[in-house]
């Protein structure tokens, strides 16, 4: 019989190993959050956004937080500095955008934005 190795919990910052996406401690928390969260498309992340994101990352290719740490890491995420919470003016305000790597985006979203939903 072959066993699949456990993987780290998908919750940012949690290192517990699990057979599922989330460990037992974060499974309930994630289900509650996901129940009320709209889809990406409903939140405005559509083809227009993908085009704007691609252009922004072409002009801003490095993660701003990594730069502050003296590293040159490619940015893969356009982060809304202030969470837009559905506000389309704030969503499309390019002064509210910053280029981040996935690691910094996940950390920022978990520590700063999660409580704002």
Backbone as CSV, one residue per row, in Angstrom:
resi,resn,N_x,N_y,N_z,CA_x,CA_y,CA_z,C_x,C_y,C_z
1,UNK,0.844,-1.168,0.000,0.000,0.000,0.000,0.898,1.243,0.000
2,UNK,0.572,2.201,-0.864,1.334,3.434,-0.961,0.650,4.528,-0.155
3,UNK,1.434,5.251,0.614,0.906,6.356,1.400,1.346,7.672,0.784
4,UNK,0.433,8.629,0.742,0.734,9.962,0.257,1.303,10.761,1.430
5,UNK,2.446,11.422,1.248,2.998,12.186,2.365,2.112,13.368,2.731
6,UNK,2.131,13.709,3.995,1.350,14.858,4.436,2.012,16.134,3.907
7,UNK,1.214,17.190,3.815,1.704,18.475,3.324,1.392,19.542,4.359
8,UNK,2.102,20.672,4.291,1.805,21.747,5.248,0.396,22.300,5.029
9,UNK,-0.213,22.730,6.102,-1.536,23.347,6.069,-1.517,24.540,5.105
10,UNK,-2.596,24.733,4.364,-2.698,25.823,3.396,-2.947,27.181,4.017
11,UNK,-3.136,27.244,5.318,-3.362,28.510,6.013,-2.017,29.231,6.125
12,UNK,-1.919,30.498,5.680,-0.642,31.213,5.725,-0.027,31.214,7.125
13,UNK,1.224,30.818,7.194,1.953,30.827,8.456,1.818,29.577,9.294
14,UNK,0.946,28.656,8.910,0.752,27.426,9.678,1.650,26.332,9.096
15,UNK,2.420,25.708,9.925,3.326,24.664,9.461,2.877,23.261,9.793
16,UNK,1.678,23.107,10.351,1.197,21.774,10.716,1.006,20.925,9.467
17,UNK,1.345,19.655,9.572,1.173,18.732,8.452,-0.230,18.145,8.472
18,UNK,-0.785,17.942,7.261,-2.156,17.451,7.144,-2.312,16.636,5.872
19,UNK,-3.358,15.812,5.855,-3.696,15.058,4.646,-4.602,15.890,3.733
20,UNK,-5.287,16.876,4.303,-6.211,17.733,3.560,-5.508,19.053,3.237
21,UNK,-6.254,20.009,2.703,-5.659,21.305,2.387,-5.354,22.087,3.657
22,UNK,-6.285,22.045,4.650,-6.096,22.739,5.918,-5.980,21.729,7.052
23,UNK,-5.249,22.097,8.102,-5.188,21.265,9.295,-6.536,21.366,10.013
24,UNK,-6.740,20.539,10.996,-8.018,20.533,11.713,-8.318,21.893,12.347
25,UNK,-7.296,22.558,12.844,-7.493,23.850,13.498,-7.935,24.957,12.560
26,UNK,-7.557,24.858,11.278,-7.898,25.918,10.332,-9.031,25.541,9.382
27,UNK,-9.421,24.283,9.368,-10.487,23.833,8.473,-11.801,24.566,8.751
28,UNK,-12.188,24.647,10.015,-13.443,25.299,10.390,-13.388,26.791,10.075
29,UNK,-12.265,27.425,10.387,-12.083,28.855,10.136,-12.182,29.164,8.640
30,UNK,-11.556,28.346,7.798,-11.577,28.593,6.354,-12.964,28.360,5.769
31,UNK,-13.683,27.365,6.281,-15.035,27.112,5.776,-15.952,28.294,6.051
32,UNK,-15.842,28.893,7.219,-16.667,30.038,7.583,-16.349,31.236,6.682
33,UNK,-15.076,31.490,6.434,-14.652,32.607,5.586,-15.113,32.392,4.143
34,UNK,-14.884,31.215,3.600,-15.223,30.929,2.209,-16.728,30.959,1.964
35,UNK,-17.522,30.657,2.987,-18.971,30.631,2.839,-19.520,32.007,2.437
36,UNK,-18.907,33.076,2.954,-19.424,34.415,2.708,-18.644,35.194,1.652
37,UNK,-17.551,34.672,1.204,-16.717,35.362,0.231,-17.277,35.171,-1.168
38,UNK,-17.331,36.254,-1.933,-17.790,36.182,-3.321,-16.709,35.535,-4.184
39,UNK,-17.087,35.120,-5.385,-16.110,34.545,-6.308,-15.166,35.639,-6.777
40,UNK,-14.033,35.244,-7.332,-13.059,36.211,-7.849,-13.703,37.093,-8.920
41,UNK,-14.477,36.486,-9.786,-15.135,37.250,-10.846,-16.106,38.274,-10.251
42,UNK,-16.860,37.863,-9.240,-17.805,38.778,-8.586,-17.082,39.921,-7.881
43,UNK,-15.834,39.678,-7.453,-15.056,40.722,-6.783,-14.332,41.633,-7.785
44,UNK,-14.474,41.374,-9.093,-13.891,42.253,-10.106,-12.675,41.709,-10.815
45,UNK,-12.242,40.507,-10.478,-11.047,39.932,-11.089,-11.441,39.192,-12.370
46,UNK,-11.705,39.977,-13.417,-12.174,39.460,-14.696,-11.115,39.704,-15.774
47,UNK,-11.481,39.591,-17.033,-10.510,39.760,-18.123,-9.940,41.179,-18.164
48,UNK,-10.760,42.169,-17.834,-10.262,43.550,-17.779,-9.168,43.666,-16.712
49,UNK,-9.401,43.052,-15.550,-8.409,43.065,-14.481,-7.139,42.329,-14.904
50,UNK,-7.286,41.162,-15.534,-6.110,40.387,-15.942,-5.237,41.179,-16.903
51,UNK,-5.847,41.934,-17.798,-5.096,42.765,-18.740,-4.371,43.899,-17.995
52,UNK,-5.068,44.561,-17.078,-4.460,45.649,-16.299,-3.340,45.113,-15.404
53,UNK,-3.561,43.949,-14.809,-2.559,43.310,-13.949,-1.285,43.001,-14.730
54,UNK,-1.462,42.435,-15.903,-0.318,42.079,-16.735,0.499,43.318,-17.108
55,UNK,-0.166,44.397,-17.489,0.520,45.641,-17.842,1.235,46.237,-16.623
56,UNK,0.574,46.210,-15.464,1.174,46.759,-14.245,2.434,45.985,-13.863
57,UNK,2.371,44.657,-13.915,3.534,43.847,-13.560,4.666,43.994,-14.579
58,UNK,4.338,44.278,-15.829,5.379,44.517,-16.837,6.153,45.798,-16.501
59,UNK,5.428,46.799,-15.970,6.068,48.065,-15.592,6.704,48.009,-14.199
60,UNK,6.242,47.083,-13.365,6.707,46.958,-11.975,7.029,45.489,-11.697
61,UNK,8.156,44.997,-12.213,8.412,43.554,-12.187,8.911,42.971,-10.864
62,UNK,9.300,43.813,-9.898,9.870,43.278,-8.661,8.985,43.540,-7.447
63,UNK,9.000,42.594,-6.525,8.248,42.708,-5.278,8.813,43.864,-4.451
64,UNK,7.941,44.792,-4.046,8.398,45.955,-3.280,8.908,45.569,-1.893
65,UNK,8.322,44.555,-1.273,8.789,44.142,0.054,10.138,43.435,-0.034
66,UNK,10.334,42.627,-1.049,11.638,41.972,-1.239,12.717,43.025,-1.507
67,UNK,12.382,44.050,-2.303,13.342,45.131,-2.571,13.791,45.776,-1.266
68,UNK,12.844,46.003,-0.352,13.174,46.603,0.947,14.100,45.704,1.771
69,UNK,14.043,44.401,1.494,14.900,43.432,2.186,16.207,43.195,1.439
70,UNK,16.427,43.940,0.342,17.656,43.799,-0.440,17.652,42.625,-1.402
71,UNK,16.471,42.097,-1.717,16.349,40.961,-2.640,15.668,41.415,-3.925
72,UNK,15.918,40.685,-4.990,15.263,40.946,-6.277,14.394,39.749,-6.627
73,UNK,13.149,39.803,-6.204,12.210,38.708,-6.446,11.130,39.184,-7.407
74,UNK,10.845,38.408,-8.445,9.780,38.810,-9.370,8.434,38.933,-8.669
75,UNK,7.710,39.982,-8.980,6.348,40.161,-8.479,5.411,39.333,-9.342
76,UNK,4.497,38.656,-8.709,3.515,37.841,-9.436,2.088,38.261,-9.109
77,UNK,1.948,39.164,-8.124,0.630,39.572,-7.653,0.552,41.096,-7.626
78,UNK,-0.577,41.642,-8.086,-0.855,43.065,-7.903,-1.744,43.154,-6.673
79,UNK,-1.204,43.721,-5.619,-1.904,43.816,-4.347,-2.591,45.161,-4.216
80,UNK,-3.786,45.150,-3.661,-4.468,46.395,-3.306,-3.968,46.770,-1.914
81,UNK,-3.239,47.870,-1.825,-2.646,48.306,-0.565,-3.727,48.446,0.499
82,UNK,-4.768,49.168,0.176,-5.942,49.255,1.051,-6.992,48.327,0.457
83,UNK,-7.485,47.344,1.209,-8.487,46.429,0.660,-9.681,47.200,0.096
84,UNK,-10.098,46.830,-1.111,-11.160,47.584,-1.783,-12.560,47.210,-1.282
85,UNK,-12.738,46.004,-0.742,-14.026,45.546,-0.204,-15.188,45.798,-1.165
86,UNK,-14.929,45.646,-2.456,-15.979,45.825,-3.453,-16.094,47.231,-4.003
87,UNK,-15.387,48.180,-3.428,-15.404,49.570,-3.910,-14.632,49.638,-5.232
88,UNK,-15.339,49.827,-6.343,-14.715,49.812,-7.665,-13.741,50.968,-7.879
89,UNK,-14.003,52.120,-7.268,-13.064,53.238,-7.396,-11.722,52.859,-6.774
90,UNK,-11.754,52.281,-5.592,-10.543,51.850,-4.904,-9.904,50.658,-5.620
91,UNK,-10.735,49.776,-6.162,-10.244,48.609,-6.893,-9.379,49.028,-8.075
92,UNK,-9.817,50.036,-8.847,-9.120,50.450,-10.067,-8.133,51.595,-9.856
93,UNK,-7.994,52.095,-8.642,-7.048,53.173,-8.353,-5.617,52.621,-8.373
94,UNK,-4.869,52.941,-9.414,-3.511,52.399,-9.561,-2.571,52.875,-8.456
95,UNK,-2.906,53.973,-7.785,-2.103,54.413,-6.639,-2.305,53.487,-5.435
96,UNK,-3.312,52.638,-5.508,-3.606,51.682,-4.450,-3.041,50.291,-4.777
97,UNK,-2.261,50.187,-5.842,-1.692,48.909,-6.263,-0.213,48.852,-5.902
98,UNK,0.254,47.651,-5.574,1.681,47.430,-5.377,2.044,46.035,-5.874
99,UNK,3.238,45.895,-6.461,3.669,44.584,-6.931,4.276,43.769,-5.787
100,UNK,3.785,42.547,-5.607,4.294,41.671,-4.551,4.549,40.269,-5.089
101,UNK,5.467,39.559,-4.431,5.630,38.129,-4.704,4.507,37.420,-3.947
102,UNK,4.255,36.170,-4.279,3.167,35.437,-3.637,3.372,35.325,-2.136
103,UNK,4.603,35.086,-1.695,4.882,34.932,-0.265,4.496,36.189,0.508
104,UNK,4.947,37.350,0.024,4.619,38.594,0.722,3.125,38.926,0.617
105,UNK,2.513,38.611,-0.521,1.087,38.873,-0.663,0.274,38.028,0.324
106,UNK,0.603,36.745,0.413,-0.125,35.863,1.325,0.044,36.323,2.774
107,UNK,1.262,36.702,3.135,1.520,37.167,4.496,0.753,38.458,4.777
108,UNK,0.774,39.402,3.837,0.089,40.682,4.004,-1.422,40.467,4.093
109,UNK,-1.954,39.656,3.214,-3.387,39.405,3.188,-3.843,38.769,4.494
110,UNK,-3.085,37.806,4.990,-3.482,37.139,6.218,-3.379,38.066,7.426
111,UNK,-2.279,38.797,7.546,-2.066,39.601,8.751,-2.856,40.911,8.730
112,UNK,-3.076,41.511,7.567,-3.719,42.822,7.518,-5.153,42.798,6.990
113,UNK,-5.400,42.034,5.959,-6.669,42.122,5.263,-7.761,41.192,5.793
114,UNK,-7.411,40.053,6.348,-8.421,39.069,6.726,-9.430,39.620,7.719
115,UNK,-8.989,40.431,8.641,-9.904,40.990,9.620,-10.818,42.050,9.048
116,UNK,-10.518,42.506,7.833,-11.310,43.602,7.260,-12.503,43.113,6.453
117,UNK,-12.636,41.802,6.266,-13.788,41.277,5.520,-14.869,41.090,6.495
